[in-house]
Amino acid sequence: MTNLKSSLDPRRAPAEVLVSSVNTPTASPCSPKSGSSAPSPGVGRRVLATVAVEKGSPLLEAAGTGDFETVGLLLRSGTQGGVDEKDRRGNTALMAAAMNGHTETVGRLLGFGANIEERCHLYGNTALILAALSGHAETVDFLLHSGARAGEKNKNGNNALFMAARDGHTETVDVLLRSGVQLPGNCDNNGNTALMFAAMHGHTETADLLLSSGARVDDANSNGDTALMVAARDGHTETVSLLLSSLSADQLEQTNKEGSTALTMAAQNGHTETVALLLQKKADVAGSLERERERAKSVASKRGHTEVVNLLEGRTEAEGSLTKGEGDWVKRQRESWEPIADVLRGGAVVLWPLPALQLLLSRNEKIPKRQEVEETLRRLGWSDKEAAGMTELRKKLEEAEFPSRSGLTVVCLSYPWLSREHPDPECFHLQKLCEQLSSKWWARGEAAAKVAVFWDFMSLFQKPRDERQDSLFKTALENLDLLYSSTHTRVCRSTAVSPLSLNPLSFNERGWPTFETFITGFKPPNLIHLISMDSNASSVLLTPACPKTFDKILNTKIFTNGADAEIVKALYRGFVSRTAGTIRAFSFAGRREFSDESADSLTSLLRFMREEALIAAAVTQCDLSYTSVSHAAVVKLLGELGKVHRLKRLLLKRMAGTAALKALRESFEDGEMSELNFLDLRDSRGVDGSCVSDLEVICKESQKRKKKRLDVKLMRTPLARNTAAKEQLQDKEFAREFVDLELQFE
């Protein structure tokens, strides 16, 4: 705790900012639900966020934008209201900084005596609750270490854990659970638990963590609804599958106060795949279910869900109604980790525990090549106990279902070699890596022993190699994309070049780092950490593109070994053919560097996969919210996304306009967007009264699909404030005709 706080001394100007924030959506700290944002990536630099702090308070404005220096200046000179000055809603500077993930500014405010338990007037949220709501795990961790109480609840009975679970901020949930938050008996004013919040929004990974941490799957809220029921109600098939694996036959038959079961709820809302999965499970464990089947058939028939009725009547088989690859989240995680585990088991790649690197740094020993690592560690005093721990770590990674289920973390280093003979002769990258990892909640203290690091020079056989080693080296190269692109790994980018380097080329000019940056382009921001940077690296976002575009870009880069260029081009083609088609989510939310060029790159990749590689994209979610993409580029991308048949969720917060609505309308009219069930247009200034006719067509066409369900979020748009337009879309006849359509304006 001492080291963590000293790195954020509130009374000094830091030479290097260690903790960052991601660009966040416009939000007021006291908002009960302000669009979700990605967890803070902790990239080692400060990125100013756009926030809606009320004008008039220089301190709150500076805190909300992460202006560390101005906050200090104002507090030293004395502000009229003091460090806990509030706006009319009861927001403080600490709340504004916490909600936007400005951890350094939070530290400075606390150093000047800010009240960590202060609450805003409207909902009673604390700084900790607001940080959790936005998914800023690093900020939550810092607040907890600074004395914030994790169990504190707002006026609705929601605490930080519930807020994080609701929006699927798994890392934030993990931080809170590690702090000792209790799960049994922990619920809001309506009896909802953290597991229910995760389940009702389909956050399967978060639900898995909660279950493994002791959450009770059969807990019911005040209406008698369980986590399974709320997941089934909204058609979250993967979450339902996960919950079913933890339920007994008796628990599967639970009903709420209205007498409804999970099967009835799924049938009523037309979720065919969820119904199919429940029928399979019930047939396996519960024998006869005729009475429940009849009730489910009745409610599905009233809502016009023909596919569900046919399924319940036995006209179609349950197994045939499940899309291949859908439903079993755990199986998909296992299958995505297994190829990496194979490479580890075969010896092509070796991962090293973080304490081994820390030992090297403590002795000022440059990293040895793979063939010499164990000998070097023994020479430096690596004990038998530490060696046994290293063996156990590797065994767990090779045998685990996937790392997170065993509490393990895999880190891959992306960096420029600083000389031809040795990648880090002065321990420049080693020092940056160890310092940064030691500040992370998932690698600090005892957790360091559960962190396994991939560093090419230490993890792959280096020259001179014998025949066996050379064969394993080639196998490792062929599988590099798996390590860097996997959602089971974190990538640390050390992009700076030491002033003493024999190779002065910047990170962005080099070939191998370009490849690594491209293949990590789909990773969530919280899995990418910039631990040191050159002057250009902060603006780099290379979105995966089609091979032809990648080859053109690579031709402008420099390799220490010129022959590597063709190897890298072949590796990228392998990434596209093997890995790109398995990616389930494109999420660039809040990343200002995601530009028109990035969107065009993504469009070209999708088109290549469809037209040339004949690879069906597995994408179910695309989130472009709060990026820098123009309406024209959004329209081009929508034209290609319409042909992605599995797309279920499309988030365009602040990005949609009349052109985007027209493009969506055309996609629906052409029979595309066949599975889209969630469309988020919140905060889009271009969605106004002129979009009503397009929205009407989208609504009508959606109800002609086999899967009719469509939720459209229109909050904080001009259309939501247009009374006449709202009345037109909320017309009783219109609403009665389309019972599986939900338009939300506030």
C-alpha positions in Angstrom: 0.0 0.0 0.0 2.9 2.4 0.9 4.5 2.0 -2.5 1.2 2.5 -4.3 0.5 5.8 -2.5 4.0 7.1 -2.8 3.8 6.8 -6.6 0.9 9.2 -6.5 2.2 11.7 -4.0 -0.5 14.4 -4.2 1.9 17.3 -3.4 4.5 16.8 -6.1 4.4 17.0 -9.9 5.4 13.6 -11.2 8.2 13.1 -13.6 6.3 10.4 -15.3 2.5 9.7 -14.9 2.1 6.0 -14.0 -1.7 5.6 -14.1 -4.0 6.8 -16.9 -7.6 7.0 -17.8 -9.4 6.0 -21.0 -11.4 8.6 -22.8 -14.9 8.4 -21.4 -18.3 9.3 -22.5 -19.8 12.6 -21.5 -21.3 12.0 -18.1 -22.1 13.7 -14.9 -20.7 12.1 -11.8 -24.2 11.9 -10.2 -25.8 10.2 -13.1 -27.4 6.9 -12.1 -26.4 5.2 -15.3 -24.0 7.0 -17.6 -23.0 5.0 -20.7 -20.5 2.2 -19.9 -16.9 2.8 -20.7 -14.0 0.4 -21.0 -11.9 -0.2 -17.9 -8.9 2.0 -17.6 -6.1 0.6 -19.7 -3.4 1.8 -17.4 -1.2 2.7 -20.3 1.3 4.9 -18.5 0.2 8.2 -19.9 -2.6 10.6 -19.1 -5.4 10.9 -21.7 -7.8 13.7 -21.0 -11.4 12.7 -20.9 -14.5 14.6 -22.0 -16.8 15.1 -19.0 -19.9 17.1 -18.3 -18.9 18.7 -15.0 -21.1 21.8 -14.4 -19.5 25.0 -15.4 -18.6 27.5 -12.7 -16.3 25.4 -10.5 -12.7 25.5 -11.7 -11.7 22.7 -9.3 -14.4 20.3 -10.4 -13.7 21.0 -14.1 -10.0 20.4 -13.6 -10.6 17.2 -11.6 -13.1 15.9 -14.2 -10.6 16.3 -17.0 -7.7 14.9 -15.1 -5.8 18.2 -15.0 -3.5 17.2 -12.2 -1.4 20.4 -12.2 -4.3 22.8 -12.1 -6.0 20.8 -9.3 -2.8 21.2 -7.2 -2.5 24.9 -8.0 -6.1 25.6 -7.1 -5.9 23.7 -3.8 -2.6 25.4 -2.8 -4.0 28.8 -3.6 -7.3 28.0 -1.7 -10.7 27.6 -3.3 -13.9 29.2 -2.0 -15.5 25.9 -1.1 -12.4 23.9 -0.1 -11.4 20.5 -1.4 -14.9 19.1 -0.9 -16.6 22.0 -2.8 -19.9 20.7 -4.3 -21.9 21.7 -7.4 -25.7 22.0 -7.1 -26.0 18.2 -7.5 -23.6 17.4 -4.7 -20.8 16.3 -6.9 -17.3 16.9 -5.6 -14.0 17.1 -7.4 -13.1 13.6 -6.0 -16.2 12.2 -7.6 -15.5 13.8 -10.9 -11.9 12.5 -11.0 -12.9 9.0 -9.8 -15.7 8.5 -12.4 -13.4 9.4 -15.2 -10.6 7.2 -14.0 -8.1 10.0 -13.2 -6.3 8.0 -10.5 -3.4 10.5 -10.1 -5.8 13.3 -9.6 -7.8 11.2 -7.1 -4.5 10.8 -5.2 -3.8 14.5 -5.2 -7.3 15.4 -3.9 -7.1 12.8 -1.1 -3.7 14.3 -0.2 -5.3 17.6 0.3 -7.9 16.1 2.6 -10.9 15.2 0.3 -13.6 13.2 2.1 -13.5 9.8 0.5 -17.0 8.9 1.8 -18.7 12.0 0.6 -22.0 11.4 -1.3 -23.8 13.3 -4.1 -27.3 14.5 -3.3 -29.4 12.8 -5.9 -28.5 9.1 -5.7 -26.0 9.0 -2.8 -23.1 7.7 -4.8 -19.6 7.8 -3.4 -16.4 8.2 -5.4 -15.8 4.5 -5.2 -19.3 3.6 -6.5 -18.8 6.1 -9.4 -15.4 4.7 -10.3 -16.8 1.1 -10.3 -19.8 2.2 -12.4 -17.3 3.4 -15.1 -15.1 0.3 -14.8 -11.9 2.0 -13.7 -10.3 -0.9 -11.9 -7.1 0.9 -11.1 -9.0 3.9 -9.6 -11.2 1.5 -7.6 -8.0 -0.3 -6.3 -6.4 3.0 -5.3 -9.6 4.2 -3.5 -9.8 0.9 -1.6 -6.2 1.2 -0.5 -6.9 4.7 0.5 -9.6 3.7 2.9 -12.8 3.7 0.9 -15.4 1.1 2.2 -16.4 -1.3 -0.5 -19.7 -2.2 1.1 -21.1 1.3 1.2 -24.5 1.6 -0.7 -26.3 4.4 -2.4 -30.0 5.3 -2.0 -31.1 2.4 -4.2 -29.0 -0.1 -2.1 -26.4 -0.4 -4.9 -22.8 -0.7 -3.9 -19.6 -0.6 -6.0 -19.8 -4.3 -6.7 -23.3 -4.1 -8.1 -22.5 -1.2 -10.3 -19.4 -3.0 -11.8 -21.3 -6.2 -12.3 -24.2 -4.5 -14.0 -22.0 -3.1 -16.7 -19.8 -6.2 -17.0 -16.6 -4.6 -15.7 -15.0 -7.9 -14.7 -11.7 -6.5 -13.6 -13.3 -4.0 -11.3 -15.4 -6.9 -9.8 -12.2 -8.8 -9.3 -10.6 -5.9 -7.5 -13.6 -5.6 -5.2 -13.8 -9.3 -4.5 -10.1 -9.4 -3.6 -10.7 -6.6 -1.1 -12.9 -8.9 0.8 -16.4 -8.0 -0.3 -18.9 -10.6 0.8 -21.3 -12.2 -1.7 -23.9 -14.2 0.4 -26.7 -12.0 1.5 -25.4 -8.9 -0.3 -28.3 -7.4 -2.3 -29.9 -4.1 -3.2 -33.2 -2.7 -2.0 -35.1 -5.0 -4.4 -33.1 -8.1 -3.4 -31.0 -8.1 -6.6 -27.5 -9.6 -6.2 -24.3 -8.9 -8.1 -24.8 -12.2 -10.0 -28.3 -11.1 -11.0 -27.0 -7.7 -12.3 -24.4 -9.5 -14.4 -26.9 -12.1 -15.7 -29.6 -9.7 -16.6 -27.2 -7.8 -18.9 -25.5 -11.0 -20.3 -22.1 -10.4 -18.8 -21.0 -14.0 -18.8 -17.4 -13.5 -17.8 -18.4 -11.4 -14.9 -21.0 -14.0 -13.8 -18.3 -16.8 -14.1 -16.0 -14.8 -11.7 -18.9 -14.3 -9.3 -19.9 -17.9 -9.3 -16.3 -19.0 -8.7 -16.1 -16.6 -5.8 -19.1 -18.0 -4.0 -22.2 -16.3 -5.5 -25.3 -18.4 -4.9 -27.0 -19.2 -8.1 -30.5 -19.8 -6.6 -30.8 -16.5 -4.7 -34.1 -14.7 -5.7 -35.0 -11.1 -5.6 -38.2 -9.6 -4.1 -40.2 -10.8 -7.1 -38.8 -14.3 -6.9 -36.6 -13.8 -10.0 -33.3 -15.7 -10.0 -30.2 -15.0 -12.1 -31.2 -17.7 -14.5 -34.6 -16.2 -15.0 -33.4 -12.7 -15.7 -30.7 -14.0 -18.1 -33.3 -16.2 -19.9 -35.8 -13.3 -20.1 -33.4 -11.2 -22.2 -32.1 -14.1 -24.2 -28.5 -14.2 -22.9 -27.9 -17.8 -24.0 -24.3 -18.0 -23.0 -25.0 -16.7 -19.5 -27.9 -19.1 -19.2 -25.6 -22.0 -20.2 -23.1 -21.0 -17.5 -25.7 -20.7 -14.8 -27.3 -24.1 -15.8 -24.0 -25.8 -15.2 -24.3 -24.7 -11.5 -27.9 -25.6 -11.0 -29.5 -28.7 -9.6 -32.8 -30.2 -11.0 -34.8 -28.6 -8.2 -33.3 -25.2 -8.7 -34.1 -25.5 -12.4 -37.8 -25.6 -11.6 -37.8 -22.5 -9.5 -40.7 -20.1 -10.2 -41.1 -16.4 -9.4 -44.1 -14.8 -7.7 -46.0 -14.7 -11.0 -45.4 -18.5 -11.5 -43.0 -18.0 -14.3 -39.9 -20.1 -14.9 -36.8 -19.3 -16.9 -38.3 -21.3 -19.9 -41.5 -19.3 -19.8 -39.7 -16.0 -19.8 -37.4 -17.0 -22.7 -40.4 -18.2 -24.7 -42.5 -15.1 -24.0 -39.7 -12.9 -25.4 -39.0 -15.1 -28.4 -35.5 -16.2 -27.6 -35.4 -19.4 -29.6 -31.8 -20.4 -28.8 -32.3 -19.8 -25.1 -35.5 -21.9 -25.1 -33.7 -24.7 -27.0 -30.9 -24.7 -24.4 -33.3 -24.9 -21.5 -35.3 -27.7 -23.2 -32.1 -29.7 -23.6 -31.1 -29.2 -20.0 -34.6 -30.0 -18.6 -34.8 -33.1 -20.7 -31.5 -34.2 -19.2 -32.3 -33.6 -15.6 -36.0 -33.1 -15.0 -37.9 -35.7 -17.0 -41.4 -34.6 -17.8 -42.0 -30.9 -18.3 -45.3 -31.0 -20.2 -47.1 -28.5 -18.0 -44.4 -26.0 -18.2 -44.0 -26.6 -22.0 -47.7 -25.9 -22.5 -47.5 -22.6 -20.6 -44.4 -21.5 -22.5 -46.1 -22.4 -25.8 -49.1 -20.4 -24.8 -47.2 -17.2 -24.1 -45.0 -17.6 -27.1 -48.0 -18.1 -29.4 -49.7 -14.9 -28.0 -46.6 -12.9 -29.0 -46.3 -14.5 -32.4 -43.1 -16.4 -31.8 -43.6 -19.2 -34.4 -40.1 -20.6 -34.1 -40.4 -21.0 -30.4 -43.9 -22.6 -30.7 -42.5 -25.1 -33.2 -39.7 -25.9 -30.9 -42.0 -26.4 -27.9 -44.3 -28.6 -29.9 -41.4 -30.8 -31.1 -41.7 -29.8 -34.8 -38.1 -28.7 -34.6 -35.3 -30.2 -32.6 -33.7 -28.2 -29.7 -30.2 -29.2 -30.8 -30.8 -27.9 -34.4 -32.0 -24.5 -33.0 -28.7 -23.8 -31.4 -26.2 -21.9 -33.7 -22.9 -23.7 -33.9 -20.5 -22.2 -31.4 -23.2 -20.4 -29.5 -24.4 -21.1 -26.0 -21.5 -22.7 -24.2 -19.3 -19.8 -23.0 -17.0 -22.1 -21.0 -16.4 -24.4 -23.9 -15.5 -21.5 -26.1 -13.0 -20.2 -23.6 -11.4 -23.6 -23.3 -11.2 -24.0 -27.1 -9.6 -20.5 -27.5 -7.0 -21.3 -24.8 -6.2 -24.8 -25.9 -4.0 -23.9 -28.9 -1.8 -21.8 -26.7 -1.7 -24.5 -24.0 -0.6 -26.9 -26.8 2.4 -24.6 -27.7 3.4 -24.4 -24.0 3.1 -28.2 -23.5 5.2 -28.9 -26.6 8.0 -26.7 -25.4 8.0 -24.2 -28.3 7.3 -21.4 -25.9 8.3 -21.0 -22.2 6.7 -18.4 -19.9 8.6 -17.0 -16.9 7.2 -16.0 -13.6 7.4 -12.3 -12.8 9.5 -12.8 -9.7 12.2 -14.3 -12.0 12.4 -11.0 -14.0 12.3 -9.0 -10.7 15.4 -11.0 -9.5 17.3 -10.2 -12.7 16.5 -6.5 -12.3 17.5 -6.5 -8.6 21.0 -7.9 -9.6 21.2 -5.6 -12.6 21.5 -8.7 -14.8 20.4 -8.4 -18.4 17.9 -11.0 -19.6 19.6 -14.2 -20.7 18.5 -16.1 -23.8 16.1 -19.0 -23.3 18.8 -21.7 -23.2 20.6 -19.9 -20.3 17.7 -18.6 -18.1 17.5 -21.4 -15.5 21.3 -21.5 -15.1 21.4 -17.7 -14.7 18.6 -17.7 -12.1 20.3 -20.4 -10.0 23.6 -18.4 -10.1 21.6 -15.3 -8.8 20.2 -17.3 -5.9 16.8 -18.6 -7.3 15.8 -21.0 -4.5 14.4 -24.5 -4.8 11.1 -23.2 -3.5 11.0 -20.6 -6.2 11.9 -23.1 -8.9 9.1 -25.4 -7.7 6.7 -22.5 -7.8 7.8 -21.8 -11.4 7.2 -25.5 -12.4 3.8 -25.4 -10.7 2.8 -22.2 -12.6 3.7 -23.7 -15.9 1.8 -26.9 -15.1 -1.3 -24.9 -14.2 -1.2 -23.0 -17.5 -0.8 -26.2 -19.5 -3.6 -27.9 -17.7 -6.0 -25.1 -16.8 -9.3 -24.7 -18.6 -8.2 -21.1 -19.2 -6.0 -18.8 -17.1 -8.6 -16.6 -15.4 -10.3 -19.7 -13.9 -7.1 -20.5 -12.1 -6.4 -16.9 -11.1 -3.4 -16.7 -13.4 -2.3 -13.8 -15.7 -0.2 -14.1 -18.9 1.7 -11.0 -20.1 3.2 -10.7 -23.5 5.9 -8.0 -24.0 5.9 -6.0 -27.3 9.0 -3.8 -27.6 11.8 -2.8 -30.0 15.2 -4.6 -29.8 17.9 -2.1 -28.7 20.8 -3.9 -30.4 21.2 -6.7 -33.0 23.0 -8.9 -30.5 20.8 -8.4 -27.4 17.3 -6.9 -27.2 17.9 -5.0 -23.9 21.6 -4.7 -23.1 21.2 -2.0 -20.4 18.1 -3.5 -18.7 16.0 -0.5 -20.0 12.9 -2.5 -20.9 13.4 -4.8 -18.0 13.2 -2.0 -15.5 10.2 -0.4 -17.2 8.3 -3.7 -17.2 9.0 -4.7 -13.6 8.2 -1.2 -12.3 4.9 -1.0 -14.1 3.7 -4.6 -13.3 4.5 -4.0 -9.6 2.0 -1.2 -9.6 -0.9 -3.3 -11.0 -3.4 -4.7 -8.7 -3.2 -8.1 -10.5 0.6 -8.3 -10.2 1.3 -6.7 -6.9 2.7 -8.5 -3.8 1.9 -12.2 -3.7 0.0 -12.0 -7.0 3.3 -11.6 -8.8 3.9 -15.3 -8.5 0.8 -15.9 -10.6 2.0 -13.7 -13.5 3.7 -15.5 -16.4 5.6 -13.4 -18.8 6.4 -14.0 -22.5 9.5 -12.2 -23.6 10.7 -13.4 -27.0 14.5 -13.6 -26.1 13.7 -15.6 -23.0 10.7 -17.6 -24.3 11.9 -18.7 -27.7 15.1 -20.7 -28.5 17.8 -18.3 -29.7 20.8 -18.9 -32.0 22.7 -21.0 -32.1 20.0 -23.6 -32.2 20.2 -27.4 -32.7 17.8 -29.1 -35.1 15.1 -29.7 -32.4 15.3 -26.2 -31.1 15.1 -24.8 -34.6 11.9 -26.8 -35.2 10.4 -25.6 -31.9 11.4 -22.0 -32.8 9.5 -22.2 -36.1 6.5 -23.6 -34.3 6.6 -20.7 -31.9 6.7 -18.2 -34.7 3.7 -19.7 -36.4 1.7 -19.3 -33.2 2.8 -15.8 -32.1 -0.5 -14.3 -33.2 -2.3 -16.5 -30.7 -0.4 -15.1 -27.8 -0.7 -11.5 -28.7 -4.3 -11.5 -29.9 -5.9 -13.7 -27.3 -8.3 -12.3 -24.8 -6.6 -14.6 -22.3 -3.4 -12.5 -22.3 -2.3 -9.0 -21.6 0.1 -7.1 -23.8 2.6 -4.7 -22.4 4.1 -2.2 -24.9 7.4 -0.8 -24.0 7.7 1.5 -27.0 10.5 3.9 -25.9 14.0 3.6 -27.1 16.8 4.2 -24.7 19.1 7.1 -25.5 22.0 4.6 -25.1 20.5 2.2 -27.7 22.7 1.0 -30.5 19.5 0.8 -32.6 17.8 4.3 -32.5 14.8 3.3 -34.7 11.5 4.2 -33.1 8.9 1.6 -32.2 6.6 2.8 -35.0 9.3 2.4 -37.7 9.9 -1.3 -36.9 8.5 -4.4 -38.6 7.9 -6.8 -35.7 6.3 -4.2 -33.4 4.0 -3.2 -36.3 2.9 -6.8 -36.6 2.3 -7.1 -32.8 0.3 -3.9 -32.8 -1.9 -4.9 -35.7 -2.8 -8.3 -34.2 -3.6 -6.8 -30.8 -6.0 -4.3 -32.4 -9.1 -6.2 -31.3 -8.0 -6.7 -27.7 -10.1 -4.7 -25.1 -8.2 -1.6 -24.0 -7.9 -2.9 -20.4 -5.7 -5.8 -21.7 -3.2 -3.4 -23.3 -0.7 -1.5 -21.2 1.7 1.1 -22.4 4.6 0.9 -19.9 6.9 3.4 -21.6 6.5 5.4 -24.8 8.3 7.4 -27.4 6.9 10.7 -28.6 4.7 9.1 -31.3 3.4 5.9 -29.7 0.5 7.5 -27.8 -1.4 8.1 -31.0 -0.9 4.7 -32.5 -3.9 2.5 -33.0 -3.4 0.0 -35.9 -6.7 -1.7 -36.5 -6.4 -5.1 -38.2 -6.8 -4.8 -41.9 -6.9 -7.1 -44.9 -3.5 -8.7 -45.8 -3.0 -6.5 -48.9 -3.2 -3.3 -46.8 -1.0 -4.8 -44.1 1.7 -5.8 -46.6 1.7 -2.2 -48.0 2.2 -0.8 -44.5 4.8 -3.4 -43.6 6.8 -2.5 -46.7 7.4 1.0 -45.1 8.9 -0.6 -41.9 12.4 -1.6 -41.1 13.6 -5.0 -39.9 16.9 -5.6 -38.2 16.9 -8.8 -40.3 15.5 -7.9 -43.7 14.4 -11.5 -44.4 11.9 -11.2 -41.6 9.5 -9.1 -43.7 8.2 -12.1 -45.7 7.9 -14.2 -42.6 5.8 -11.5 -40.9 3.5 -11.1 -43.9 2.9 -14.9 -43.9 2.2 -14.8 -40.1 -0.3 -12.0 -40.6 -2.2 -14.0 -43.3 -2.3 -16.8 -40.8 -3.7 -14.5 -38.2 -6.5 -13.5 -40.6 -7.4 -17.0 -41.7 -7.2 -18.6 -38.3 -7.9 -16.0 -35.6 -9.8 -13.0 -37.1 -12.8 -15.2 -37.9 -13.2 -16.2 -34.3 -13.3 -12.7 -32.8 -16.6 -12.1 -31.1 -16.5 -8.4 -30.3 -15.1 -5.3 -31.9 -14.9 -2.7 -29.1 -13.2 0.6 -29.6 -15.4 2.6 -27.2 -13.8 5.8 -25.9 -10.7 5.4 -28.1 -10.2 8.9 -29.7 -7.5 7.5 -31.9 -10.0 5.2 -33.6 -10.4 7.4 -36.7 -11.8 7.2 -40.2 -8.6 5.4 -41.3 -9.2 2.8 -38.5 -12.8 2.3 -39.6 -11.8 1.9 -43.2 -9.2 -0.6 -42.2 -11.8 -2.7 -40.3 -14.2 -2.4 -43.2 -11.5 -3.7 -45.6 -10.8 -6.7 -43.3 -14.5 -7.7 -43.1 -14.9 -7.4 -46.8 -11.8 -9.5 -47.4 -13.0 -12.2 -45.0 -16.4 -12.3 -46.8 -15.3 -12.0 -50.4 -11.9 -13.5 -50.7 -11.1 -15.7 -47.7 -14.6 -16.9 -47.4 -14.4 -16.7 -43.6 -17.7 -16.1 -41.8 -17.2 -13.4 -39.2 -18.2 -14.5 -35.7 -18.7 -11.0 -34.4 -21.7 -10.6 -32.2 -21.0 -7.1 -30.9 -19.5 -3.9 -32.3 -19.0 -0.9 -30.2 -17.8 2.4 -31.8 -19.1 4.7 -29.1 -17.3 8.0 -28.4 -14.6 7.5 -31.0 -13.4 10.0 -33.6 -15.0 8.4 -36.7 -17.0 10.6 -39.1 -20.6 9.8 -40.1 -19.4 8.9 -43.6 -16.9 6.2 -42.3 -19.6 4.9 -39.9 -22.0 4.4 -42.9 -19.3 2.5 -44.9 -18.6 0.2 -41.9 -22.4 -0.4 -41.3 -22.7 -1.5 -44.9 -20.2 -4.3 -44.2 -21.5 -5.1 -40.7 -25.0 -5.6 -42.1 -23.6 -8.7 -43.8 -22.2 -10.1 -40.5 -25.1 -12.6 -39.8 -24.3 -13.1 -36.1 -24.2 -9.5 -35.1 -26.5 -9.0 -32.1 -25.4 -5.8 -30.4 -24.5 -2.5 -32.2 -23.4 0.4 -30.0 -23.1 3.8 -31.7 -23.3 6.2 -28.7 -22.7 9.7 -29.8 -21.8 8.4 -33.3 -25.1 8.1 -35.1 -26.9 10.6 -37.4 -29.3 10.7 -40.3 -26.9 9.0 -42.6 -26.3 6.1 -40.2 -30.0 5.6 -39.6 -30.6 5.5 -43.4 -27.8 2.9 -43.8 -29.4 0.8 -41.0 -32.8 1.1 -42.6 -31.4 -0.1 -45.9 -29.7 -3.0 -44.2 -33.0 -4.1 -42.6 -34.9 -3.7 -45.9 -32.3 -5.9 -47.6 -32.9 -8.6 -45.0 -29.6 -8.0 -43.2 -29.1 -7.4 -39.5 -31.1 -10.6 -39.0 -30.1 -11.2 -35.4 -29.5 -7.6 -34.2 -31.4 -7.2 -30.9 -29.7 -4.2 -29.3 -29.1 -0.8 -30.9 -27.6 1.9 -28.8 -27.8 5.5 -30.2 -27.5 7.4 -26.9 -25.9 10.8 -26.9 -26.1 11.0 -30.7 -26.8 14.6 -31.6 -27.6 13.7 -35.2 -30.5 11.5 -34.1 -33.4 14.0 -34.3 -36.9 14.3 -35.6 -35.7 13.8 -39.2 -34.8 10.2 -38.3 -38.4 9.2 -37.3 -39.3 7.7 -40.7 -36.1 5.6 -40.9 -36.6 4.4 -37.3 -40.2 3.4 -38.1 -39.0 1.3 -41.1 -36.3 -0.3 -39.0 -38.9 -1.2 -36.3 -41.3 -2.6 -38.8 -38.6 -4.6 -40.7 -37.2 -6.0 -37.4 -40.6 -7.5 -36.6 -40.6 -9.4 -40.0 -37.5 -11.4 -38.9 -37.5 -14.8 -37.3 -35.8 -13.2 -34.3 -38.0 -10.1 -33.6 -36.5 -8.8 -30.4 -35.0 -5.3 -30.8 -34.1 -2.8 -28.1 -33.3 0.7 -29.2 -31.7 3.2 -26.8 -32.4 6.8 -27.6 -31.6 8.6 -24.4 -30.0 12.0 -24.5 -30.7 12.5 -28.2 -32.6 15.4 -29.8 -35.2 12.9 -30.8 -35.8 12.0 -27.1 -36.6 15.6 -26.4 -38.9 15.9 -29.5 -42.4 15.4 -28.1 -44.2 15.0 -31.4 -41.6 12.5 -32.7 -41.8 10.5 -29.5 -45.6 10.4 -29.7 -45.4 9.1 -33.2 -43.0 6.3 -32.3 -44.9 5.5 -29.1 -48.3 5.4 -30.7 -50.5 2.8 -29.1 -51.3 1.0 -32.3 -47.6 0.9 -33.2 -46.7 -0.4 -29.8 -49.4 -3.0 -29.8 -48.4 -4.3 -33.2 -44.7 -4.7 -32.2 -44.6 -6.2 -28.8 -41.0 -7.4 -29.1 -39.8 -3.9 -29.8 -38.6 -1.5 -27.1 -37.7 2.1 -27.7 -36.2 3.8 -24.6 -36.1 7.6 -24.5 -35.2 8.2 -20.9 
